Amino acid sequence: MDAFGHVNNVIYLQYLQEARIDMLFVHAPAAGAAGLAEGVVVARQEIDYRQPLVFRPEPVRVECWVSRIGNASGRRRLRHGRIRAGAVRPGGRAPAPDHAGGTGRPRHAHRHAHRQAMTSLVLAGTRDATELGGYLERLLSYDRRAAVRLQAHRQALEVFGRPPFDVICLRSVSLAGAAELDVTVSAGELLDGIEAVHGQPAKPELRVPQHLAAIAWAGVLPPRSGWQQLAEAPAESVVRAVAGGVAAFRAQTEQLAPQDRSRAVLDRIAAEVWARPVLAGVPLRAAHAAHALGFLVPRGVVVAHRSSGWLRLDGTHGSVAVRRPGRPGLRLA
């Protein structure tokens, strides 16, 4: 799911790829047409998006067939149909509508172009620049090639990241004026831009780095709406739970003989420790990430939320979301 609660557009290509492989390598040989799988490459794909597809437990039906075979090429059409929540029609030429988040209505093309074309953002103040810079530095301390997804709406800038805790994190800062933007960029280049405006007047203007493509996690973000508050707790108790998790990991690893401390064994111990619940079923790894990213403060409050497929912890300075374990996702029929 993306930030608007829809299946992201690029995921449909994965559905079609799985259907195409199943047709060529499973069903075709069973029907006596094994030659279809020999020397096949994808030369072109087009998709018309008719409706957004949202979370649903029912299977997704994908149909695939060969419409014509020529002397040198085979042309195949794949259709994603009979879905109550949405549909897609490959092979068309009409431009795909960009649905406004939460409404299901197409967004005007000029507005979407504006969201992509913005080259700078004016922050509300130097404090916003400092807080955003600290957040980016923490992300980069884990991955020097880290990317962040920027979503600006009105006077708020949301900055999503993916630290190595198997979570999605979010830090928001204020803008000086209304803006519309949705791009994925290099966290390092964005931090360079913040350092470049250090010492500027009260409302620093931040350059937006070049857009990055093919960042898989950025296409599957927690939804904006549909969250239910579950519980809250003092930040100090959550920090103590994180410290307990660190101590438990160290205790278990110290009991291992040096020759037994393989990467696989350490990963298994870490997975077991950080999967423990910390608040209303939210795993400890979410609290670990929130603490490591500076989202928790003394005398603050941590709030747990739940949506159809996600769990979330809100701290004073940011949020961390994780997928709910054991929840059914979209699958191919």
DOFITI-887477 format. One record per residue: residue in three letters; x, y, z of N, C-alpha, C, CB in turn. Coordinates in pm, whole numbers, padded with zeros to 5 digits, always signed. Each point is the difference from the previous one (the first is absolute). Glycine has a CB too. Layout:
REM DOFITI-887477
AlaXYZXYZXYZXYZ...
REM end
This chain:
REM DOFITI-887477
Met+00084-00119+00000-00084+00119+00000+00088+00126+00000-00183-00126+00123Asp+00138+00230-00194+00075+00124+00004-00060+00094+00103+00061-00027-00242Ala-00014+00152+00243-00044+00093+00103-00148+00034-00011+00228+00093+00004Phe-00292-00119-00118-00141+00031-00018-00089-00122+00023+00065+00177-00162Gly-00006-00288+00209-00079-00118+00029-00033-00084-00122-00093+00123+00188His+00161-00098-00301-00022-00077-00123+00118-00094-00023-00137+00188-00100Val+00114-00293+00021+00111-00078-00051+00078+00089-00095-00126-00221+00025Asn+00257+00236-00002+00080+00089-00081+00002-00046-00146+00141+00055+00200Asn-00134+00041-00292-00013-00033-00143+00106-00097-00048-00099+00224-00036Val+00221-00218+00091+00105-00089-00048-00024-00145+00042+00160+00192+00008Ile-00240-00213+00095-00025-00136+00048-00079-00080-00103+00004+00083+00236Tyr-00086-00013-00316-00078-00071-00103+00092-00072-00099-00183+00171+00025Leu+00298-00112-00053+00094-00066-00091+00051-00131+00060+00068+00224-00092Gln-00053-00228+00224+00040-00125+00064-00110-00105-00013+00142+00129+00162Tyr-00268-00086-00145-00112-00094-00018+00002-00058-00142-00137+00129+00170Leu+00155-00041-00269-00001-00045-00138+00119-00090-00031-00120+00210-00063Gln+00234-00178+00122+00118-00083-00021-00023-00141+00055+00147+00204+00011Glu-00206-00215+00109-00026-00131+00058-00100-00078-00084+00048+00093+00227Ala-00148-00025-00280-00097-00069-00086+00065-00046-00129-00184+00138+00098Arg+00270-00054-00155+00067-00036-00125+00091-00122+00021-00010+00242-00076Ile+00085-00243+00184+00087-00115+00028-00083-00126+00021+00170+00154+00103Asp-00279-00140-00031-00085-00117+00025-00057-00055-00131-00058+00091+00228Met+00018+00000-00317-00056-00044-00127+00105-00069-00086-00165+00189+00010Leu+00286-00131-00019+00101-00051-00092+00067-00128+00049+00037+00233-00072Phe-00014-00241+00204+00080-00110+00051-00081-00108+00072+00183+00162+00022Val-00310-00137+00004-00082-00101+00067-00114-00046-00091+00058+00102+00222His-00143-00009-00263-00119-00039-00076+00031-00034-00145-00133+00145+00151Ala+00226-00070-00212+00031-00028-00141+00058-00140-00019+00041+00243-00034Pro+00060-00286+00113+00050-00137-00017-00107-00105+00025+00224+00080+00068Ala-00313-00055+00030-00106-00096+00029-00097-00014-00116+00022+00054+00241Ala-00033+00052-00324-00090-00003-00116+00073-00038-00128-00139+00173+00112Gly+00265-00215-00100+00075-00040-00118+00059+00114-00078-00145-00193-00010Ala+00162+00310+00074+00056+00116-00070+00124+00050+00074-00229+00063-00086Ala+00320-00153+00121+00119+00037+00075+00088+00099-00074-00008-00222+00107Gly-00002+00225-00239+00083+00092-00079-00028+00146+00026+00010-00174-00170Leu-00125+00206+00230-00031+00140+00028+00101+00064+00094-00240-00053-00035Ala+00303-00027+00121+00091+00055+00100+00140+00019-00052-00137-00108+00173Glu+00165+00070-00297+00135+00005-00053+00027+00136-00066-00003-00250-00034Gly+00105+00317+00083+00045+00125-00062-00099+00113+00010+00130-00137-00152Val-00212+00141+00257-00100+00105+00014+00056+00116+00080-00184-00171-00013Val+00169+00291-00037+00036+00121+00073-00119+00096-00003+00247-00029-00058Val-00253+00117+00157-00105+00102+00005+00051+00122-00075-00090-00087+00223Ala+00024+00121-00333+00042+00113-00082-00078+00126+00034+00062-00159-00181Arg-00184+00142+00232-00081+00118+00027-00113-00035+00095+00056+00094-00226Gln-00085-00004+00318-00114-00018+00091-00072+00133+00017+00118-00190+00121Glu-00249+00186-00129-00082+00119+00023-00113-00038+00095+00057+00096-00229Ile-00095-00005+00315-00108-00026+00095-00092+00120+00006+00149-00153+00135Asp-00278+00128-00143-00103+00101+00029-00055-00031+00138-00059+00032-00247Tyr+00073+00060+00339-00052-00019+00136-00144+00053+00006+00235+00019+00099Arg-00329-00108-00071-00141+00038+00002-00047+00045+00138-00039-00161-00184Gln+00081+00088+00287-00039+00032+00137+00116-00035+00092-00246-00040-00051Pro+00256+00108+00166+00102-00041+00097-00038-00133+00065+00057+00243+00043Leu+00044-00322-00012-00019-00126+00070+00045+00020+00144+00034-00136-00213Val-00123+00115+00308+00030+00018+00141+00010-00135+00069-00118+00223+00000Phe+00152-00223+00127+00018-00125+00073-00128-00081-00001+00173+00109+00145Arg-00159-00240-00167-00112-00092+00003+00054-00141+00022-00137+00149-00153Pro+00070-00231+00233+00049-00135+00026-00024-00097-00115-00041+00043+00239Glu-00052-00012-00331-00031-00091-00109+00117-00005-00099-00246+00049+00028Pro+00261-00162-00098+00109-00011-00100-00019+00099-00114+00026-00242+00058Val+00084+00279-00120-00001+00083-00119+00011-00092-00122+00106+00197+00124Arg-00199-00185-00217-00001-00086-00119+00074+00070-00114-00220-00103+00072Val+00317+00034-00128+00077+00052-00113-00016-00097-00116+00167+00117+00153Glu-00212-00068-00267-00017-00083-00118+00108+00035-00102-00248-00017+00042Cys+00302-00084-00107+00107+00018-00097-00024-00090-00120+00163+00061+00183Trp-00148-00009-00302-00018-00084-00119+00082+00055-00116-00231-00063+00077Val+00253-00022-00176+00068+00039-00124-00107+00037-00101+00199-00153+00047Ser-00193+00276-00096-00102+00045-00095+00043-00023-00144-00073+00171+00165Arg+00204-00170-00191+00047-00024-00138+00145-00044+00005-00160+00172-00093Ile+00197-00267+00007+00138-00042-00015+00041+00020-00144-00022-00169+00186Gly+00125+00254-00207+00048+00025-00135+00122-00084-00031-00089+00231+00012Asn+00155-00200-00125+00118-00077-00040+00118+00023+00094-00077+00013-00236Ala+00089+00110+00288+00116+00033+00082-00036+00045+00140+00117+00061-00206Ser-00244-00043+00232-00034+00052+00133-00136-00049+00041+00141+00202-00039Gly-00160-00212+00166-00131-00031+00055-00051+00121+00076+00057-00246+00015Arg-00181+00280-00033-00056+00113+00074-00095-00054+00104+00024+00154-00199Arg+00000-00121+00322-00082-00053+00108-00069+00114+00074+00154-00197+00024Arg-00277+00177+00009-00073+00095+00082-00025-00062+00137-00110+00103-00205Leu+00120-00022+00308-00029-00047+00135-00104+00093+00059+00233-00098+00029Arg-00334+00042+00030-00107+00083+00055-00019-00028+00147-00113+00004-00222His+00095+00102+00296-00026-00008+00143-00147+00039+00018+00244+00055+00067Gly-00332-00153-00047-00142+00032-00005-00081-00069+00108+00026+00032-00240Arg-00157-00004+00236-00094-00057+00095+00044+00023+00144-00061-00171-00171Ile+00095+00295+00198+00038+00040+00136-00096+00109+00044+00245-00060-00037Arg-00314+00035+00144-00099+00097+00046+00064+00131+00044-00145-00189+00069Ala+00268+00180-00014+00062+00120+00053+00073+00081-00106+00023-00117+00215Gly+00008+00059-00330+00073+00075-00101+00033-00089-00118+00094+00147+00176Ala-00048-00089-00285+00034-00077-00119+00106+00074-00077-00230-00099-00011Val+00304+00024-00069+00102+00057-00086-00007-00073-00134+00150+00061+00197Arg-00129+00011-00306-00009-00059-00134+00131+00023-00072-00250+00038-00008Pro+00338-00140+00000+00123+00014-00078-00031+00010-00149+00126-00127+00176Gly-00033+00187-00248-00011+00004-00145-00064+00126-00054-00012-00242+00007Gly-00041+00330+00078-00065+00121-00048+00096+00114-00020-00204-00073+00114Arg+00151+00186-00158+00084+00115-00027-00044+00124+00076+00045-00096-00223Ala-00157+00092+00289-00048+00120+00069+00089+00029+00120-00236-00046-00077Pro+00260+00174+00110+00082+00032+00117-00069-00042+00127+00100+00192-00123Ala-00022-00236+00221-00056-00048+00126-00038+00118+00088+00137-00210-00014Pro-00257+00210+00074-00037+00107+00090+00080-00008+00129-00230+00004-00098Asp+00261+00112+00155+00071+00006+00127-00104+00029+00107+00218+00080-00108His-00252-00180+00189-00109+00016+00095+00045+00077+00123-00099-00212-00082Ala+00022+00312+00117+00029+00078+00120-00018-00088+00122-00073+00212-00113Gly+00165-00198+00209-00002-00087+00118-00130+00006+00075+00243+00029+00017Gly-00305-00147+00004-00117-00009+00083-00131+00032-00068+00147+00055+00181Thr-00145-00008-00306-00125+00040-00065-00039-00092-00114+00050+00233+00063Gly+00050-00296-00129-00030-00083-00116-00026+00080-00125-00092-00167+00153Arg+00101+00302-00144-00024+00085-00116+00131+00031-00070-00203+00100+00111Pro+00202-00091-00244+00123+00035-00070+00049+00138+00040-00069-00145-00191Arg+00200+00159+00207+00061+00129+00028+00034+00067-00132+00092-00082+00222His-00105+00214-00229+00032+00072-00124+00147-00018-00033-00183+00168+00046Ala+00212-00187-00174+00136-00029-00042+00095+00114+00034-00092-00141-00183His+00046+00266+00171+00092+00111+00024+00043+00003+00146-00109+00130-00185Arg+00021-00175+00277+00038-00002+00141+00104-00108+00026-00228+00085+00063His+00210-00202-00127+00097-00107+00018+00135+00042-00056-00184-00172-00012Ala+00185+00237-00103+00126+00046-00057+00069+00098+00094-00093-00033-00231His+00013+00117+00297+00057+00096+00094+00065-00073+00117-00173+00169-00066Arg+00111-00278+00112+00056-00077+00111+00137-00057-00037-00232-00054+00077Gln+00252+00019-00204+00126-00058-00042+00103+00107-00035-00126-00197-00083Ala+00081+00316+00043+00090+00098-00059+00059+00098+00100-00129-00023-00206Met+00083+00025+00330+00053+00095+00097+00149-00023+00021-00224+00011+00113Thr+00300+00096-00109+00145-00011+00016+00048+00047+00136+00022+00031-00243Ser-00108+00032+00324+00041+00046+00131-00120+00005+00094+00187+00134-00103Leu-00158-00140+00231-00100+00011+00105+00048+00102+00102-00075-00241-00034Val-00014+00326+00080+00035+00100+00100-00048-00050+00136-00015+00190-00170Leu+00109-00219+00258-00033-00050+00133-00050+00114+00087+00172-00181-00023Ala-00252+00146+00124-00061+00102+00085+00103+00073+00085-00208-00135+00005Gly+00319+00069+00028+00101+00066+00082+00126-00082+00008-00180+00108+00131Thr+00282-00050-00068+00127-00069+00014-00012-00123+00089+00117+00217-00032Arg-00210-00217+00126-00020-00117+00086-00045-00120-00083-00057+00150+00193Asp-00031-00126-00291-00044-00109-00087+00117-00057-00079-00227+00105-00017Ala+00315-00017-00030+00117-00047-00073+00092-00082+00090-00015+00201-00149Thr+00034-00156+00272+00086-00072+00093-00057-00137+00034+00076+00219+00094Glu-00208-00226-00068-00062-00127+00035+00002-00097-00117-00146+00120+00164Leu+00120-00070-00284+00003-00086-00118+00142-00050-00025-00195+00125-00099Gly+00293-00037+00118+00139-00041-00019+00042-00108+00098+00048+00227-00084Gly-00091-00217+00210+00032-00103+00098-00062-00134-00035+00015+00177+00172Tyr-00137-00174-00222-00069-00122-00042+00074-00067-00116-00219+00098+00076Leu+00260-00018-00173+00072-00055-00116+00135-00056+00041-00117+00164-00149Glu+00185-00097+00240+00129-00051+00047-00014-00136+00065+00078+00235+00032Arg-00183-00255+00045-00022-00129+00064-00027-00109-00104-00089+00117+00204Leu+00008-00085-00305-00025-00098-00106+00129-00035-00074-00234+00088-00025Leu+00315+00012-00003+00123-00022-00074+00105-00073+00083-00050+00206-00131Ser+00039-00199+00264+00095-00073+00084-00018-00151-00016+00001+00191+00162Tyr-00121-00234-00204-00026-00141-00024+00026-00039-00145-00169+00005+00182Asp+00148+00089-00274+00016-00030-00143+00040+00128-00070-00170-00188+00008Arg+00295+00196-00053+00048+00123-00064-00068+00024-00134+00220-00030+00115Arg-00288-00069-00169-00073+00017-00126-00151+00008+00023+00184-00123-00119Ala-00224+00157+00237-00143+00002+00034-00078+00096-00089+00060-00057+00236Ala-00183+00019-00264-00093+00086-00075-00116+00037+00091+00064-00109-00220Val-00130+00218+00190-00118+00043+00074-00107+00041-00100+00140+00076+00198Arg-00264-00098-00160-00111+00045-00085-00057+00127+00062-00053-00237-00077Leu+00045+00341-00003-00052+00129+00045-00142+00017-00051+00232+00099+00001Gln-00322-00068+00091-00138+00031-00037-00039+00131+00067-00058-00247-00026Ala+00045+00351-00055-00039+00132+00050-00146+00024-00036+00236+00088-00023His-00312-00045+00121-00140+00033-00021-00035+00118+00088-00058-00240-00058Arg+00011+00345-00008-00029+00126+00070+00127+00049+00069-00242-00068+00035Gln+00242+00081+00096+00118+00055+00069+00071-00104+00084-00113+00220+00004Ala+00107-00347-00045+00069-00107+00071+00083-00082-00097-00185-00008+00172Leu+00304-00032-00129+00087-00086-00078+00021-00129+00079+00115+00200-00112Glu-00159-00313+00054+00019-00130+00062+00120-00067-00066-00249-00021+00053Val+00339-00031+00029+00124-00062-00049+00002-00144+00049+00125+00223+00000Phe-00147-00317-00093-00002-00142+00032+00139-00060-00023-00245-00014-00063Gly+00282-00080+00149+00126-00070-00015-00016-00147+00035+00124+00211+00052Arg-00019-00288-00080-00003-00143+00033+00134-00040+00062-00165-00046-00187Pro+00177+00060+00319+00122-00044+00067+00004-00152+00006+00006+00212+00136Pro+00109-00271-00097+00014-00146-00003-00065-00070+00119+00211+00033-00124Phe-00337+00002+00152-00077-00067+00105-00123-00068-00058+00083+00168+00167Asp-00094-00173-00300-00119-00052-00067-00122+00081+00038+00101-00229-00003Val-00088+00362-00001-00107+00092+00034+00000+00115-00102+00016-00062+00247Ile-00124+00140-00246-00008+00125-00074-00010+00112+00103-00112-00111-00203Cys+00199+00210+00194-00002+00109+00096-00045+00130-00068+00185-00111+00132Leu-00238+00201-00051-00053+00126-00053+00034+00114+00096-00187-00124-00117Arg+00242+00230+00061+00025+00124+00074-00062+00114-00080+00216-00091+00104Ser-00290+00178-00039-00066+00112-00066+00058+00132+00047-00210-00136-00022Val+00222+00231-00071+00041+00135+00033-00096+00097-00068+00245-00070+00024Ser-00241+00196+00020-00092+00101-00051+00063+00079-00114-00107+00016+00226Leu+00022+00025-00320+00042+00083-00112-00052+00141+00020+00002-00200-00153Ala+00067+00296+00089-00039+00139+00013-00127+00031-00079+00239+00060+00034Gly-00264-00136-00140-00118+00022-00081-00051-00131-00057+00080+00230-00054Ala-00194-00224-00012-00060-00121-00056+00088-00055-00112-00230+00084+00058Ala+00240-00217-00063+00080-00066-00103-00060-00135-00029+00209+00120+00072Glu-00185-00170-00194-00043-00134-00042+00120-00070-00062-00241+00077-00039Leu+00281-00190+00098+00119-00071-00047-00010-00145+00041+00139+00209+00014Asp-00094-00298-00101+00007-00143+00033+00113-00061-00081-00250-00011+00052Val+00369+00000+00008+00118-00054-00068+00082-00082+00099+00003+00195-00161Thr+00078-00284+00107+00097-00075+00079+00139+00048-00039-00153-00202+00016Val+00234+00237+00085+00129+00062-00026+00107-00062+00090-00114+00215-00068Ser+00238-00181+00041+00112-00043+00083-00001+00075+00133+00135-00053-00206Ala-00127-00021+00316+00005+00065+00131+00128+00081+00015-00138-00187+00098Gly+00249+00137-00153+00125+00072+00009-00003+00132-00075+00115-00216+00023Glu-00174+00216-00142-00009+00124-00077-00095+00099+00067+00049-00128-00210Leu-00155+00077+00269-00091+00089+00071+00070+00061+00122-00198-00137-00078Leu+00278+00058+00148+00076+00053+00114+00101+00104-00047-00029-00218+00123Asp+00093+00194-00236+00092+00101-00055-00072+00132-00024+00135-00183-00107Gly-00259+00173+00059-00078+00121-00023-00031+00074+00129-00098-00108-00201Ile+00071+00033+00307-00027+00063+00130+00125+00070+00053-00174-00175+00049Glu+00290+00108-00063+00124+00062+00045+00034+00123-00082+00081-00223+00075Ala-00123+00225-00201+00028+00115-00086-00079+00124+00041+00047-00159-00184Val-00164+00140+00247-00082+00114+00040+00022+00036+00146-00170-00065-00170His+00267+00000+00235+00030+00033+00139+00041+00147+00012+00071-00239+00043Gly-00133+00309+00047+00028+00141+00018-00085+00092-00084+00227-00066+00054Gln-00317+00009-00135-00091+00083-00078-00100+00069+00092+00026-00153-00199Pro-00106+00246+00146-00100+00068+00082-00102-00096+00060+00031+00200-00143Ala-00132-00145+00206-00095-00078+00079-00069-00111-00077-00035+00202+00134Lys+00019-00186-00266-00071-00100-00080+00093-00052-00110-00223+00113+00049Pro+00305-00212-00017+00097-00051-00099-00069-00069-00117+00166-00027+00182Glu-00110+00046-00302-00052-00063-00120+00086-00122-00031-00089+00221-00090Leu+00026-00338+00085+00068-00127-00015-00016-00051-00143-00037-00052+00245Arg+00149+00023-00310-00004-00055-00136-00043-00146+00005+00180+00160-00075Val-00270-00200-00016-00046-00138-00009+00095-00076-00092-00243+00068+00041Pro+00308-00176+00008+00093-00075-00085-00073-00069-00115+00150-00035+00198Gln-00070-00022-00287-00055-00071-00116-00078-00123+00046+00191+00082-00143His-00301-00108+00074-00086-00113+00034+00071-00132-00026-00201+00139-00055Leu+00183-00234+00149+00055-00135-00015-00111-00095-00042+00177+00047+00173Ala-00146-00139-00263-00096-00100-00043+00038-00136+00058-00045+00129-00213Ala-00050-00222+00208+00023-00140+00038+00041-00016+00145+00064-00045-00234Ile-00121+00125+00325+00019-00021+00144-00124-00076+00048+00144+00214+00032Ala-00131-00345-00017-00117-00087+00019-00082+00037+00123+00126-00181-00113Trp-00060+00203+00227-00077+00023+00122-00082+00128-00007+00175-00123+00128Ala-00128+00221-00205-00069+00129-00007-00135-00009-00069+00221+00110-00002Gly-00246-00219-00070-00129-00016-00066-00103-00069+00085+00120-00006-00210Val-00082-00037+00330-00093-00072+00088+00006+00063+00138+00028-00216-00131Leu-00102+00325+00149+00001+00074+00126-00126-00029+00081+00138+00179-00108Pro-00132-00155+00239-00121-00015+00082-00109+00096-00046+00141-00072+00196Pro-00267+00039-00175-00109+00088-00044-00007+00128+00082-00126-00201-00075Arg+00065+00302+00019-00019+00125+00072-00117-00006+00098+00093+00119-00197Ser-00194-00196+00163-00120-00004+00083-00033-00143+00038-00086+00207-00113Gly-00020-00224+00193-00044-00132+00040+00072-00056+00122-00055-00037-00234Trp+00117+00124+00313+00073-00044+00119-00088+00001+00124+00211+00086-00102Gln-00190-00182+00187-00073-00011+00128+00101+00006+00114-00185-00138-00107Gln+00163+00230+00201+00090+00009+00114-00022-00118+00094+00002+00252-00018Leu+00108-00315+00060-00008-00118+00084+00037+00027+00145+00052-00135-00200Ala+00059+00202+00223+00048+00021+00136+00106+00108-00002-00049-00239+00063Glu+00083+00288+00056+00110+00094+00014+00077-00033+00127-00129+00179-00125Ala+00255-00133+00128+00087-00029+00113+00104+00109+00011-00037-00249-00025Pro+00094+00270+00144+00109+00097+00014+00120-00042-00084-00079+00057+00232Ala+00145+00040-00290+00115-00030-00083+00110-00071+00079-00055+00199-00141Glu+00068-00164+00271+00104-00063+00081-00017-00151+00007+00017+00209+00134Ser-00142-00257-00124-00022-00144+00008+00035-00069-00132-00180+00039+00170Val+00155+00028-00282+00034-00057-00130+00152-00005-00017-00217+00086-00097Val+00285+00019+00142+00146+00003-00009+00059-00111+00087-00004+00249-00042Arg-00054-00272+00159+00049-00109+00085-00019-00135-00068-00053+00136+00205Ala-00059-00152-00276-00024-00125-00072+00104-00021-00110-00246+00020+00049Val+00284+00088-00117+00103-00009-00104+00133-00039+00063-00118+00174-00138Ala+00152-00111+00252+00124-00036+00068-00002-00146+00043+00024+00237+00079Gly-00141-00286-00037-00012-00140+00036+00022-00091-00119-00157+00063+00178Gly+00110-00021-00295+00022-00079-00121+00148-00005-00038-00228+00062-00077Val+00296+00052+00089+00143+00002-00029+00075-00092+00096-00020+00237-00086Ala-00017-00232+00216+00065-00085+00098-00026-00148-00027-00021+00184+00168Ala-00103-00216-00209-00033-00139-00029+00079-00051-00120-00230+00035+00093Phe+00245+00049-00195+00078-00040-00117+00146-00025+00039-00154+00132-00149Arg+00211-00042+00227+00139-00017+00040+00018-00125+00086+00032+00249-00011Ala-00125-00272+00103+00012-00116+00088-00002-00130-00079-00110+00130+00182Gln+00021-00138-00281-00010-00123-00078+00123-00019-00090-00249+00021+00005Thr+00300+00087-00061+00116-00013-00089+00127-00030+00079-00107+00157-00162Glu+00118-00104+00284+00119-00027+00081+00007-00145+00045-00005+00237+00076Gln-00108-00305-00074+00000-00141+00038+00047-00091-00113-00186+00051+00158Leu+00196+00003-00278+00042-00081-00114+00151-00015-00003-00201+00077-00126Ala+00244-00192+00085+00143-00019-00025+00040+00083-00123-00007-00234+00103Pro+00132+00282-00107+00042+00084-00113-00029-00062-00137+00177+00090+00147Gln-00159-00221-00160-00022-00064-00129-00149-00010-00036+00210-00129+00037Asp-00296+00151+00062-00145-00008-00026-00063+00135-00030-00007-00196+00149Arg+00085+00303-00143-00056+00134-00021-00003+00035-00147+00084+00070+00225Ser-00156-00148-00301-00014+00028-00143-00105+00108-00022+00068-00237-00055Arg-00069+00293-00063-00098+00104-00034-00141-00054+00011+00166+00108-00152Ala-00186-00231+00107-00134-00059+00003-00049-00016+00144+00048-00120-00215Val+00040+00078+00305-00039-00018+00141-00031+00134+00064+00142-00206+00014Leu-00058+00306-00039-00024+00133+00057-00130+00060-00053+00248+00034+00022Asp-00274-00052-00150-00125+00051-00058-00121-00070+00062+00120+00051-00215Arg-00108-00180+00240-00112-00072+00061-00028+00051+00142+00058-00202-00138Ile+00046+00224+00215-00018+00053+00136-00061+00140-00005+00197-00137+00080Ala-00146+00221-00169-00054+00136-00012-00147-00001-00041+00229+00081-00061Ala-00265-00168-00034-00138-00007-00045-00092-00040+00115+00078-00059-00231Glu-00033-00035+00315-00082-00045+00112-00015+00111+00105+00076-00237-00041Val+00032+00307+00072-00005+00104+00102-00086+00118-00045+00227-00069+00078Trp-00206+00116-00199-00068+00122-00044-00142-00026-00049+00221+00092-00061Ala-00263-00218+00055-00140-00031-00032-00088+00001+00124+00079-00137-00193Arg-00020+00147+00311-00080+00001+00122-00088+00125+00006+00180-00131+00118Pro-00302+00119-00070-00089+00117+00007+00045+00099+00106-00188-00142-00079Val+00171+00270+00049+00037+00104+00095-00122+00079+00047+00225+00015-00108Leu-00323+00008+00020-00120+00077+00035-00112-00038-00096+00140+00191+00092Ala-00246-00252-00039-00118-00035-00079+00034-00084-00123-00107+00210+00080Gly+00204-00299-00065+00036-00088-00110+00102+00055-00097-00222-00090+00023Val+00260+00217-00009+00103+00056-00088+00134-00062+00038-00128+00219-00026Pro+00203-00272-00072+00126-00068+00033+00106+00096+00052-00054-00168-00174Leu+00145+00112+00252+00105+00079+00064+00089+00069-00102-00006-00157+00192Arg+00019+00100-00312+00087+00063-00099-00051+00138-00041+00063-00227-00082Ala-00194+00249+00089-00054+00133-00031+00044+00101+00106-00198-00105-00117Ala+00193+00063+00244+00046+00087+00108+00150+00023-00009-00186-00083+00145His+00260-00022-00182+00145+00013-00018+00031+00105-00107+00033-00241+00069Ala-00104+00234-00181+00021+00098-00107-00037+00141+00045-00043-00179-00168Ala-00071+00192+00237-00044+00132+00047+00103+00060+00095-00238-00070-00025His+00293-00012+00113+00102+00049+00094+00128+00037-00074-00099-00143+00181Ala+00143+00058-00273+00124+00024-00073-00008+00125-00087+00042-00245+00001Leu-00161+00277-00052-00019+00116-00088-00031+00128+00076-00078-00156-00175Gly+00073+00149+00307-00024+00119+00080-00144+00043+00008+00223+00068-00062Phe-00316-00159+00040-00142+00035+00003-00056+00005+00142-00023-00105-00224Leu+00091+00042+00320-00049-00008+00138+00077+00099+00087-00062-00244-00031Val-00012+00313+00119+00062+00099+00087-00042-00027+00144+00003+00172-00186Pro+00079-00133+00284-00039-00017+00140-00132+00072+00031+00243-00019+00062Arg-00320-00043+00020-00133+00051+00041-00096+00010-00119+00111+00127+00185Gly-00076-00190-00296-00091-00005-00113-00094-00119+00008+00173+00114-00137Val-00259-00125+00039-00099-00109-00007+00015-00071-00133-00160+00125+00150Val+00148-00257-00147+00002-00082-00121-00139-00058-00020+00248-00055+00030Val-00300+00067-00151-00137-00046-00030+00007-00108-00107-00097+00226+00060Ala+00025-00337-00038-00007-00111-00095-00128+00009-00081+00138-00144+00154His-00128+00119-00284-00115+00002-00090+00000-00126-00084+00002+00252-00007Arg-00117-00282-00052-00016-00115-00087-00085+00038-00120+00022-00157+00196Ser+00016+00104-00314-00084+00011-00119-00021-00141-00053+00088+00234-00057Ser-00145-00245-00064-00033-00133-00053+00123-00087-00016-00192+00100-00117Gly+00306-00044+00082+00118-00081-00023+00125+00047+00071-00098-00053-00215Trp+00085+00155+00300+00118+00060+00062-00022+00025+00149+00057+00106-00219Leu+00056-00096+00291+00005+00049+00137+00093+00121+00002-00044-00232+00098Arg+00016+00328-00007+00078+00123-00001+00023+00050+00142-00092+00057-00226Leu+00213-00006+00250+00033+00067+00125+00025+00147-00030+00099-00212+00099Asp-00168+00300-00026+00021+00144-00014+00077+00050+00121-00212+00025-00135Gly+00326+00039+00110+00076+00066+00105-00015+00151-00013+00162-00191+00007Thr-00090+00264+00074-00009+00145-00003+00050+00057-00132+00028+00003+00247His+00077-00062-00303+00064+00056-00119-00017-00082-00126+00162+00100+00152Gly-00241-00206-00149-00018-00078-00121-00075-00129+00025+00207+00099-00085Ser-00231-00173-00023-00077-00124+00005+00077-00112-00067-00214+00130-00001Val+00186-00254+00045+00058-00119-00058-00111-00100-00026+00221+00039+00119Ala-00229-00092-00240-00105-00095-00037+00061-00133-00042-00149+00190-00073Val+00080-00298+00107+00042-00135-00037-00122-00075-00053+00187-00001+00174Arg-00162-00096-00258-00110-00082-00049-00050-00091+00110+00093+00008-00232Arg-00223-00030+00237-00058-00089+00100+00030-00145-00036-00183+00167+00047Pro+00234-00244+00049+00032-00140-00030-00125-00083-00020+00209+00022+00133Gly-00203-00114-00229-00108-00094-00020-00122+00056-00070+00081-00109+00198Arg-00071+00234-00251-00115+00057-00070+00000-00046-00144+00001+00202+00152Pro-00116-00243-00208-00003-00042-00141+00021+00117-00092-00154-00184+00060Gly+00237+00165-00159+00022+00105-00098-00063-00035-00132+00212+00060+00114Leu-00182+00016-00216-00049-00030-00133+00075-00119-00056-00061+00241-00038Arg-00007-00333-00019+00067-00115-00060-00064-00034-00133+00059-00087+00228Leu+00015+00018-00312-00047-00034-00133-00081-00128+00000+00198+00116-00096Ala-00303-00118+00017-00080-00123-00014+00039-00066-00130-00193+00095+00133
REM end
